[in-house]
Amino acid sequence: VAASQAVTSSSAVIIATSELGEGTSGAVFGVANPVDQKRYALKRVAVKNDEVLNETRIHSSMSHNNIIKYCYSWLESGSSQTCCCILLEMAKHELWHVFEE
């Protein structure tokens, strides 16, 4: 997903604005929702086994001030792999910023 590229879920269109980070199994993008005009983080992870789906189910059931809020998730099937897209609230600070204080 490139910046300014539309990402279509089953019920909404969100616009990718930046790449926030990348790991071994996926990447996190800053996205904007033109409907509610809020920014979110979109975690996009390749589905290689049930691990990412279990993580998504567990995250969706959690509610705590110190845990990033889960908003929505969906699966995308591409030509080479299936990805789990997890829409999360945007963190107010990077973790390193909290450690530096």
C-alpha positions in Angstrom: 0.0 0.0 0.0 1.5 3.3 -1.0 0.8 6.7 0.5 -2.4 8.3 -0.9 -3.6 4.9 -2.1 -7.2 3.9 -1.3 -7.6 0.8 0.7 -11.1 -0.8 0.4 -12.4 -2.9 3.3 -15.8 -4.6 3.1 -17.6 -1.5 4.4 -15.4 1.5 3.9 -12.7 3.2 1.9 -9.7 4.6 3.8 -6.7 6.5 2.4 -3.1 5.4 3.2 -1.1 8.5 4.1 2.2 7.1 5.3 4.1 4.0 6.3 4.7 4.0 10.1 6.7 0.9 10.4 7.6 -2.5 9.0 8.3 -5.9 10.6 9.1 -9.4 9.5 5.4 -10.3 8.9 3.9 -7.1 7.8 3.7 -3.3 8.0 1.7 -0.5 9.7 0.4 2.4 7.8 -1.1 5.7 8.8 -4.6 6.0 7.2 -7.3 8.6 7.0 -11.1 7.8 6.9 -12.8 10.5 4.9 -16.2 9.7 6.4 -15.3 10.3 10.1 -12.2 12.5 9.3 -10.1 10.6 11.8 -6.6 9.1 11.5 -6.0 5.4 12.2 -3.2 2.9 12.1 -3.7 0.0 9.6 -1.7 -3.1 10.5 -1.4 -5.4 7.5 0.0 -8.9 8.2 0.4 -11.9 5.9 -1.8 -14.8 7.0 0.6 -17.8 7.2 -1.3 -19.7 9.9 -4.0 -19.0 12.5 -1.6 -17.0 14.8 -2.5 -13.6 13.3 -6.2 -14.4 13.3 -6.0 -15.5 17.0 -4.1 -12.3 17.8 -6.9 -10.3 16.1 -9.7 -12.1 18.0 -8.0 -11.5 21.3 -7.2 -7.9 20.6 -10.8 -7.2 19.6 -12.0 -8.5 23.0 -9.6 -6.3 25.0 -10.5 -2.9 26.5 -7.9 -1.0 28.6 -6.5 2.5 28.7 -3.0 1.1 28.1 -3.9 -1.0 25.0 -4.3 0.5 21.5 -8.0 0.3 20.7 -9.1 -2.3 18.1 -11.6 -0.8 15.5 -12.1 -3.3 12.7 -10.5 -6.1 10.7 -10.9 -7.8 7.3 -9.0 -10.3 5.1 -7.6 -9.3 1.7 -6.8 -12.0 -0.8 -4.1 -11.2 -3.3 -2.5 -13.1 -6.1 0.3 -14.4 -3.9 -1.0 -14.3 -0.3 -3.9 -13.5 2.0 -3.4 -10.6 4.4 -5.2 -9.7 7.6 -5.8 -5.9 7.8 -6.4 -4.6 11.3 -7.6 -1.1 11.8 -6.5 0.4 15.1 -6.6 3.7 16.9 -3.6 5.9 16.1 -1.3 6.2 19.1 -0.7 9.6 20.5 3.1 9.1 20.9 5.7 6.7 19.7 6.9 4.2 22.3 10.4 5.7 22.3 9.0 9.1 23.1 7.4 7.7 26.3 10.7 6.1 27.3 12.6 9.3 26.9 10.4 11.2 29.3 
